[in-house]
Amino acid sequence: AASDVYKRQEQTTSNYEVLENFEGRSALKMDDTGKTTFRVYIPKEGMYAMRIMYYPIEGYGTTMERMLYIDGHVPFSEARYLYFPRQWAYELEEVVHEDGTVTYEFFTDVRGDELRPVRVAQSSWEDYFLRDWVGFEMDPFEFYFSEGEHTITLEAAREPMCISQITLYPYVEEAPYEEVLAGWLAQGLTVQDDVEPIKVQAERPTTVSERIILPGTERTSALTEPASPVNLRFNTGGASGCNQWVRYEVDVPKEGLYEIDVRFRQNTLIGMFTSRRVKINGEIQFREASNCRFVYDTPFQVEPLNNGKTSFLFYFKEGKNIVEFEAVAGDMQSYILEIRDMVDELYAAYEKVLQITGPVPDAYRDYGFSRTAPDVLVTFAKTAKRLYEIADELEAITGEMGDQVNALETYALLFKQMAADEYEIAANMLNFKSYTTGLQNWMYSALGQPVTMDYFTIQSPNVERPRAVANFFEYTWYEIRAFFGSFFHDYTTIAFRGHANGMDYEEQIEMWVNGNRDDALIARRIADENFSPQYNIGVTYKVIQVGLMEAIIAGMGPDIASFSSCL
């Protein structure tokens, strides 16, 4: 059941405005505070997911947040924190080449290093299903409605927004890949072997979901594109936190089925895999597309999108297509939820033990836990057994015992010892609390889904895939150039961008920053956007750790110095 909210709005404590034709749709403009209630009729009792058609409007530039009430009550705790992301695009420089073609490149400073792009807000209508923003659940929230009239209330917690439509629908899981593929083949769709591979650079997304998603610089591989052994180039991209996404616009010359091959490196979560949900033109084409795996390995890899068992084909229409990579927990979700429940049980056991022992347990006293708290021993034994099983399952998936998996076995060993010998409980209470906190940290680190993407190609599975690792000669030549270039290129300096028309500034000054490069990049952007254009003065930043006072005493100091990382 879809509800046009600009017509169905019943009562409000928020400032609002009805817009009859706003960006092609009728909408309700809602302020950043107050409640707005809508009335809806449910024809049949059941569980319903909810989508909201929204449009970000100018505010403070942060993610929009709302709290949901159904019939005046918050249905569950996660409904208190519903986030609606904005869309951001990178500001790029338009470059006209000699042959008349136009490309858009990252701005560079006067030394040839690329500068971190400014993120510019991009607004468009977004049909967004309500979900768990932390990432414990990938699928839409489902709400119970009885037959008849109900009220839906949205309470603004942050940022104004426009809403055009609220849709309630029975959530049905996407069909499995084999079934969808059979349907495509029955429709006459085929793999397009005669189409040249289409390469898309990961550092050039059309839009991203959060301002903090930035391109990265990777200088360890000669095959990373674009590669420069001397200058700093942005050549990697992608999101890393659950529910963050990046979108790419791709022009496909011919309708059909294509493979998506990704050159990537996942060397952060050792011995584990990370996941992406892949949408084509806003659609999850099959269930397994929400569980595309990127397994751990030290060097770069080139693999087609897969779930660890099957490589996937995707349907692309002729013309412009939008490819979206969204960071999700994927098949790790079940393990994360299990460990969340374990942590709750362990903390409950910890509190029960403290009630018996007091705040300072005596390691040499017999507290009789088997008589006074037998359920605690059961919790320890059950947790240890399941942690060993999870560690074995993850090792079987990735083929190796990494730090993350080894940590689970370390925690399991302590819980096993405490379950087997109740005299170990009081003696290990500090370790017990520390390990339970460590298990909780493991859970949240697993929610992080880091993948460094160089590029992806849309191509036929019958076409040779790009190489992942440079050969000996490519690697050697790249390292030789990087070695000699390091004698002439100062990586501590962040130079100014210069005028848009290429003219030099009338005056140039140098500022030393006693901090890190990220702080200096923030100051660099502020200077380029405000100070330099206004006063026609170029500012060069140098990042230092020590030696500022010595340089000033020797008369070799900068024009300006900052002793604080807060610029």
Buried (B, 14 or more C-beta within 10 A) or exposed (E): EEBBBBEBBEEBBBEBEEBEEBEEBBBBBBBBEBBBBBEBEBEEEBEBBBBBBBBBBEBEEEBBBBBBBBEEEBBEEBBBBBBBBBBBBBEBBEEEEEEEEEEEEBBBBBBEBBBBBBBEBEEEBBEBBBBBBBBBBBBBBBBEBEEEEBBBBBBBBBBBBBBBBBBBEEEEEBBEBEEBBEEBEEEEBEBBEEBEBBBBBBBBBBBBBBBEBBBBBBBEBBBBBEBBBBBBBBBBBBBBBBBBBBBBEBEBEEBBBBBBBBBBBBBBBBBBBBBBBBBBEEEBBBBBBBBBBBBBBEEBBBBBBBBBEEBBBBBBEEEEBBBBBBBBBBBBBEBBBBBBEBBEBBBEBBEBBBEBBEEEBEEEEEBEBEEEBEEBBEBBBBBBBBBBEBBBEBBEBBEBBBEBBEBBBBBBBBBBBBBEEBBBBBBBBEBBBEBBEBBBEBBEBBBBBBBBBBBBBBBBBEBEBBEBEBEEEBBEEBBEBBEEEEEEBEEEBBBBBBEEEEEEBEEBBBBBBBBEBEBBBBBBBEBBEEBBEEBEBBBBBBBBEEEBEEBEEEEEBBEEBBEEEEB
